Amino acid sequence: MGAHNLSAANKAKRLQISRTLIARHEEDPFLDRIVTGDEKWILYANVQKSASGSVQAVKHVQRQKPVFIREK
């Protein structure tokens, strides 16, 4: 179902969801932790266990995207 086939109700719902996601992202930039690739979305969360066994999230580090070169 493409965007040109959406009803007014569907468009309004998508707009409402988009606004909710933007507001949520302003509080916690969760979109920076989502990795996308060829129709698959993966939430990237680097978690480590401390010596006591409790789980601690590691701060996300911005990395430069690798350059892929295809050779024939």
Secondary structure, DSSP 8 states (H G I E B T S, - for coil): --GGG--HHHHHHHHHHHHHHHHHHHHS-GGGGEEEETTEEEE---EEE-TTS-EEE---------------
